[in-house]
Amino acid sequence: MKGTAILYHDEHKVTILENVEHSVFKEMKDQCGDKHCRCHIENKVIDFGAVSPVLWHEDEVDWDYGY
């Protein structure tokens, strides 16, 4: 199952990742609150730094709606 992962950083920064496998989201969720949130995306290890919270939205986000 794929969906959209929403990662919140300090200072009101947000990272949105589309087409993320739910297993990758779970990997991020387990690291929520740590100094480094690392996960494997497209055969690369990506370090997003400290994130909290991490949210999941099944399917794609309708960007035309105004998110």
PyMOL commands that set and color helices and strands:
alter all, ss='L'
color gray80, all
select helices_A, chain A and resi 10-12+22-30+63-65
alter helices_A, ss='H'
color red, helices_A
select strands_A, chain A and resi 2-8+14-21+38-41+44-47+54-58
alter strands_A, ss='S'
color yellow, strands_A
deselect
rebuild
show_as cartoon
